[in-house]
Amino acid sequence: MESNLKVFKSDRFDVEDASNLSLFLYPDSLFIFAKDKNQTNICIHEYLNFDWNSLEQLVISDHLLKNDIPATIYLHQPDFSLVPGVLFQPGEEATYLSFASEQRPNTSYFSTPLDSNNLQILSGIAGKLKKSLQARFSELTFHHGSVSFLSYLFKERFNLIGQEILISIFGNQIYVAAFSNQELAAFNMFSIDSKEDILKYTLIFIEQLKFDRNHVRISLFGATSESEITEEWGKAYFHHFRLLSPHANQNYTHGFKHLKSVNLFETNWQFD
């Protein structure tokens, strides 16, 4: 586990300055953000090839996690559902999620309101894992991992044109959101093996929503040099294609060398 750890930190980092933590659990990796009392990021731990079954062990071994301070857990997992706010009834999360996947016993559910409570995003965590986290942290909050990306898109909605597809890459997964006339029309998470899979899912969205391929705008977040995704590549398929970085709502102290090369959405924008 230690060999997979990458550390990005302030030049003056002291673990005692951490006042809260954000844990972003991706299907194949884990990022831990430590923030000071001013909500400035002071240290980030990145674990590559991370297995969620290792989280209980990591909680007692990673030095950022040793202090009992408020922690927010973001779970990037395919088991989630979007429910219109006017239809959402607390306590019915298992029913809503059963349309997306078969629900397991002893699952603890949670939801997050978005877009001024017009939308709820629901997900769950295994009861055993939740208990192990509660044993370590006395103050815990859970969100589905897509809340950062979605909250950003809702903030930027009035800068969108009539037909928009927006994609966020993280490892071997993507979120794809489609907006029609500035309203969310479709959203999902997919696993990918290559950049051609991004093309495939984009074309599926275009066909399903009857978008005009010559007018729809494709915006992609999170491209890295390893992905070999460039604007030239995208414009070979779509007239309106661009690579973007989200506006920042995250602050950093001096340091954090090489963090930009990660190009992770949440290094710039987080749902807080």
C-alpha positions as CSV (number, residue, x, y, z in Angstrom):
1,M,0.0,0.0,0.0
2,E,2.7,2.5,0.9
3,S,4.5,2.0,-2.4
4,N,1.3,3.3,-4.1
5,L,1.3,6.5,-2.1
6,K,1.9,9.9,-3.7
7,V,2.1,13.0,-1.5
8,F,1.4,16.6,-2.4
9,K,1.8,19.1,0.4
10,S,2.5,22.6,1.5
11,D,6.0,23.6,2.1
12,R,5.1,24.2,5.7
13,F,2.8,21.3,6.2
14,D,2.1,20.1,9.8
15,V,-0.5,17.4,10.3
16,E,-1.6,19.2,13.5
17,D,-2.9,22.0,11.4
18,A,-5.5,19.8,9.7
19,S,-9.0,20.7,10.8
20,N,-11.1,18.5,8.4
21,L,-10.6,15.8,5.8
22,S,-12.2,14.9,2.4
23,L,-11.8,11.4,1.1
24,F,-12.5,10.8,-2.5
25,L,-12.9,7.0,-3.2
26,Y,-12.7,6.2,-6.9
27,P,-13.0,2.7,-8.3
28,D,-9.3,2.3,-8.5
29,S,-7.8,5.1,-6.4
30,L,-8.2,7.2,-3.3
31,F,-7.4,10.9,-2.7
32,I,-7.3,12.3,0.8
33,F,-7.5,16.1,1.1
34,A,-6.5,17.7,4.5
35,K,-7.6,21.3,5.0
36,D,-6.8,23.8,7.7
37,K,-9.2,25.9,9.7
38,N,-9.4,28.4,6.8
39,Q,-10.4,25.6,4.4
40,T,-7.1,25.8,2.6
41,N,-5.7,22.5,1.3
42,I,-2.4,21.7,3.1
43,C,-1.8,18.1,2.1
44,I,-3.1,15.5,-0.4
45,H,-2.4,11.8,-0.3
46,E,-3.1,9.8,-3.5
47,Y,-3.2,6.1,-3.3
48,L,-3.0,4.4,-6.7
49,N,-4.5,0.9,-7.5
50,F,-6.5,1.3,-4.3
51,D,-8.8,-1.5,-3.2
52,W,-11.9,-0.4,-1.2
53,N,-11.5,-3.5,1.0
54,S,-8.2,-1.9,2.2
55,L,-9.9,1.2,3.6
56,E,-10.3,-0.2,7.2
57,Q,-6.6,-0.9,7.3
58,L,-5.7,2.5,5.8
59,V,-7.7,4.3,8.4
60,I,-5.4,3.2,11.1
61,S,-2.1,3.5,9.1
62,D,-2.3,6.8,7.1
63,H,-1.0,9.6,9.2
64,L,-3.6,12.1,7.8
65,L,-6.4,9.9,9.2
66,K,-5.0,9.4,12.7
67,N,-6.7,12.5,14.2
68,D,-10.4,12.5,15.0
69,I,-11.5,15.5,12.9
70,P,-14.6,15.9,10.7
71,A,-14.4,13.8,7.6
72,T,-16.4,13.9,4.4
73,I,-16.5,10.8,2.2
74,Y,-17.2,10.9,-1.5
75,L,-18.0,7.6,-3.1
76,H,-17.5,7.4,-6.9
77,Q,-19.5,4.2,-7.6
78,P,-21.9,3.1,-10.2
79,D,-24.7,2.5,-7.7
80,F,-26.5,5.8,-7.6
81,S,-29.7,7.4,-8.7
82,L,-30.9,10.9,-9.5
83,V,-34.4,11.8,-8.2
84,P,-36.3,15.0,-8.8
85,G,-36.7,16.9,-5.6
86,V,-40.5,17.1,-5.8
87,L,-40.7,13.3,-5.9
88,F,-38.0,12.5,-3.3
89,Q,-39.2,11.0,-0.1
90,P,-36.7,10.4,2.7
91,G,-36.5,6.7,3.7
92,E,-37.3,5.5,0.2
93,E,-33.7,5.5,-1.0
94,A,-33.5,1.7,-1.3
95,T,-36.6,1.7,-3.6
96,Y,-35.2,4.4,-5.8
97,L,-31.8,2.7,-6.1
98,S,-33.4,-0.7,-6.8
99,F,-34.2,0.6,-10.3
100,A,-30.4,1.1,-10.9
101,S,-29.1,-2.1,-9.3
102,E,-29.9,-4.9,-6.9
103,Q,-29.6,-3.7,-3.3
104,R,-27.6,-5.6,-0.8
105,P,-28.7,-6.1,2.8
106,N,-27.2,-3.9,5.6
107,T,-26.6,-1.0,3.2
108,S,-26.7,2.5,4.7
109,Y,-28.2,5.1,2.4
110,F,-27.5,8.8,2.0
111,S,-28.6,11.6,-0.3
112,T,-27.4,15.0,-1.3
113,P,-29.6,17.9,-2.6
114,L,-28.4,19.7,-5.7
115,D,-29.6,22.6,-7.9
116,S,-31.5,24.4,-5.1
117,N,-33.1,21.1,-3.9
118,N,-34.5,20.5,-7.4
119,L,-32.5,17.2,-7.6
120,Q,-31.4,14.6,-5.1
121,I,-28.5,12.2,-5.8
122,L,-28.8,9.0,-3.8
123,S,-26.3,6.3,-3.0
124,G,-25.2,3.9,-0.3
125,I,-22.4,2.4,1.6
126,A,-22.0,-1.1,3.1
127,G,-23.0,-1.0,6.8
128,K,-19.8,-2.7,7.9
129,L,-17.6,-0.1,6.1
130,K,-19.6,2.7,7.6
131,K,-19.2,1.3,11.1
132,S,-15.5,1.0,10.7
133,L,-15.3,4.7,9.6
134,Q,-17.6,5.8,12.5
135,A,-15.3,4.0,14.9
136,R,-12.5,6.3,13.6
137,F,-14.3,9.6,13.0
138,S,-17.0,10.9,15.3
139,E,-18.2,13.4,12.7
140,L,-18.9,11.9,9.2
141,T,-20.7,13.1,6.1
142,F,-21.3,10.9,3.0
143,H,-21.9,12.0,-0.6
144,H,-21.9,10.2,-4.0
145,G,-18.7,11.2,-5.8
146,S,-20.5,12.9,-8.7
147,V,-21.7,15.8,-6.5
148,S,-18.7,17.9,-7.3
149,F,-19.0,17.6,-11.0
150,L,-22.8,18.1,-11.0
151,S,-22.7,21.0,-8.6
152,Y,-20.2,22.7,-10.9
153,L,-22.3,22.1,-14.0
154,F,-25.4,23.6,-12.3
155,K,-23.4,26.6,-11.3
156,E,-22.2,27.0,-15.0
157,R,-25.6,26.1,-16.6
158,F,-26.3,29.6,-17.8
159,N,-23.0,29.6,-19.8
160,L,-24.2,26.5,-21.7
161,I,-25.6,26.5,-25.2
162,G,-28.7,24.7,-26.3
163,Q,-27.0,21.3,-26.7
164,E,-24.2,20.4,-24.4
165,I,-22.4,17.2,-23.5
166,L,-19.9,17.5,-20.6
167,I,-17.5,14.7,-19.7
168,S,-15.2,14.3,-16.6
169,I,-12.5,11.7,-16.8
170,F,-11.1,10.0,-13.6
171,G,-8.8,7.0,-14.1
172,N,-10.7,4.4,-16.2
173,Q,-14.1,5.9,-15.6
174,I,-16.1,8.9,-16.9
175,Y,-19.1,10.9,-15.9
176,V,-21.2,12.1,-18.9
177,A,-23.8,14.8,-18.5
178,A,-26.0,16.2,-21.2
179,F,-27.9,19.5,-21.0
180,S,-30.6,20.5,-23.3
181,N,-31.6,24.2,-23.2
182,Q,-29.6,24.5,-19.9
183,E,-31.6,21.7,-18.2
184,L,-30.0,18.4,-17.3
185,A,-31.3,15.8,-19.8
186,A,-29.1,12.8,-19.0
187,F,-26.3,11.7,-16.6
188,N,-24.4,8.5,-16.0
189,M,-21.1,6.9,-15.1
190,F,-19.2,4.6,-17.4
191,S,-16.0,2.5,-17.4
192,I,-13.6,3.0,-20.3
193,D,-10.6,1.2,-21.7
194,S,-9.5,3.8,-24.2
195,K,-10.3,7.3,-25.6
196,E,-12.4,5.6,-28.3
197,D,-14.9,4.6,-25.5
198,I,-15.4,8.2,-24.7
199,L,-16.3,8.8,-28.4
200,K,-18.7,5.8,-28.2
201,Y,-20.6,7.0,-25.2
202,T,-20.7,10.6,-26.5
203,L,-22.3,9.4,-29.8
204,I,-24.8,7.3,-27.8
205,F,-25.9,10.3,-25.9
206,I,-26.2,12.3,-29.1
207,E,-28.3,9.7,-30.7
208,Q,-30.6,9.1,-27.7
209,L,-31.2,12.8,-27.2
210,K,-31.5,13.5,-30.9
211,F,-28.8,16.2,-30.7
212,D,-27.4,17.7,-33.9
213,R,-23.8,16.4,-34.2
214,N,-22.8,19.6,-36.1
215,H,-24.1,21.9,-33.3
216,V,-23.7,20.0,-30.0
217,R,-20.8,21.2,-27.9
218,I,-18.5,18.6,-26.2
219,S,-16.6,19.7,-23.2
220,L,-14.1,17.4,-21.5
221,F,-12.5,17.7,-18.1
222,G,-9.5,15.7,-16.8
223,A,-7.5,14.9,-19.9
224,T,-3.9,14.0,-19.1
225,S,-0.9,13.4,-21.3
226,E,-1.3,9.6,-20.7
227,S,-4.9,9.7,-22.1
228,E,-3.6,11.1,-25.4
229,I,-6.8,13.2,-25.7
230,T,-6.2,16.5,-27.4
231,E,-8.5,19.1,-28.9
232,E,-7.2,18.1,-32.4
233,W,-8.4,14.6,-31.7
234,G,-11.8,15.7,-30.6
235,K,-12.3,18.1,-33.4
236,A,-11.8,15.3,-35.9
237,Y,-15.2,14.0,-34.8
238,F,-17.1,17.1,-33.5
239,H,-17.2,20.6,-34.8
240,H,-17.5,22.0,-31.2
241,F,-15.0,20.2,-29.0
242,R,-12.9,21.7,-26.1
243,L,-10.7,20.6,-23.2
244,L,-11.5,22.5,-20.0
245,S,-10.5,22.9,-16.4
246,P,-13.1,23.9,-13.9
247,H,-13.0,27.3,-12.2
248,A,-11.4,26.9,-8.8
249,N,-13.1,27.0,-5.4
250,Q,-10.1,25.3,-3.8
251,N,-7.3,27.2,-2.2
252,Y,-3.7,25.9,-1.6
253,T,-0.8,27.1,0.5
254,H,2.6,27.4,-1.3
255,G,3.9,24.1,-2.6
256,F,2.1,21.2,-4.2
257,K,4.5,20.5,-6.9
258,H,3.3,18.3,-9.8
259,L,-0.3,18.5,-8.6
260,K,-1.5,19.9,-11.9
261,S,-0.2,16.9,-13.8
262,V,-2.9,14.8,-12.0
263,N,-5.7,17.0,-13.6
264,L,-8.3,15.7,-11.2
265,F,-11.6,17.6,-11.2
266,E,-11.7,17.9,-7.4
267,T,-8.2,19.5,-7.1
268,N,-10.0,22.6,-8.6
269,W,-13.6,22.3,-7.5
270,Q,-15.3,20.4,-4.7
271,F,-18.8,20.2,-3.4
272,D,-18.5,21.4,0.2
